[in-house]
Amino acid sequence: MTIVLDASITMAWCFEDEASTETDAVLQRLRDEPAAVPALWPLEVANMLVVAQRRERMTEAQAARFVDLLRRLPIHVDHGTVDIGSLVLSGRRHDLTAYDAWYLLLAERLGAPLATLDQSLAAAARDAGVELVIDPA
């Protein structure tokens, strides 16, 4: 079964102080299952890597190794169209940013569980009846 990953889970794999047994289990799950992410995910991940290097939290070489890892994982970037009205409605209904609403809408459309460490997004997923891989509550 496909799972939907958000950037918070992804970046937990990058930084030891953000990793946990739960986030490691999601990474291990990708050995047998594919993941889907919305088209904004590469931008979010790239921005976090740029900022981490700027703040000297990681080196250029470490960022390159992490990008290589991500490229080898079965992560499908979903380029399906997303209706701006649906993003606004979901964001307003669940008190989410449009970015987080996109993850929720993708999970709903695919009927897939959502992997997130974001408590607001997890609460919205619970409210929408979307299964959570990890419940950060």
SULSUL-V766870 format. One record per residue. N is the residue number from 1. RES is the residue in one letter. PSI is psi in whole degrees, 0 to 359 (* if undefined). Layout:
N|RES|PSI + N|RES|PSI
This chain:
1|M|138 + 2|T|142 + 3|I|152 + 4|V|126 + 5|L|142 + 6|D|173 + 7|A|332 + 8|S|320 + 9|I|313 + 10|T|313 + 11|M|339 + 12|A|333 + 13|W|340 + 14|C|325 + 15|F|122 + 16|E|323 + 17|D|353 + 18|E|347 + 19|A|155 + 20|S|173 + 21|T|327 + 22|E|316 + 23|T|324 + 24|D|324 + 25|A|324 + 26|V|316 + 27|L|316 + 28|Q|327 + 29|R|333 + 30|L|354 + 31|R|329 + 32|D|343 + 33|E|145 + 34|P|165 + 35|A|156 + 36|A|146 + 37|V|150 + 38|P|165 + 39|A|342 + 40|L|343 + 41|W|313 + 42|P|325 + 43|L|317 + 44|E|314 + 45|V|313 + 46|A|318 + 47|N|319 + 48|M|324 + 49|L|320 + 50|V|313 + 51|V|319 + 52|A|322 + 53|Q|319 + 54|R|322 + 55|R|6 + 56|E|33 + 57|R|339 + 58|M|160 + 59|T|169 + 60|E|319 + 61|A|320 + 62|Q|319 + 63|A|318 + 64|A|319 + 65|R|321 + 66|F|318 + 67|V|319 + 68|D|317 + 69|L|312 + 70|L|321 + 71|R|332 + 72|R|348 + 73|L|153 + 74|P|66 + 75|I|118 + 76|H|121 + 77|V|116 + 78|D|116 + 79|H|18 + 80|G|151 + 81|T|145 + 82|V|130 + 83|D|124 + 84|I|324 + 85|G|322 + 86|S|322 + 87|L|316 + 88|V|314 + 89|L|312 + 90|S|318 + 91|G|316 + 92|R|316 + 93|R|321 + 94|H|7 + 95|D|50 + 96|L|160 + 97|T|161 + 98|A|327 + 99|Y|309 + 100|D|326 + 101|A|327 + 102|W|319 + 103|Y|316 + 104|L|314 + 105|L|322 + 106|L|315 + 107|A|319 + 108|E|313 + 109|R|319 + 110|L|347 + 111|G|36 + 112|A|150 + 113|P|153 + 114|L|132 + 115|A|113 + 116|T|153 + 117|L|356 + 118|D|117 + 119|Q|323 + 120|S|317 + 121|L|320 + 122|A|318 + 123|A|319 + 124|A|319 + 125|A|315 + 126|R|315 + 127|D|325 + 128|A|358 + 129|G|22 + 130|V|130 + 131|E|142 + 132|L|138 + 133|V|318 + 134|I|137 + 135|D|103 + 136|P|6 + 137|A|*
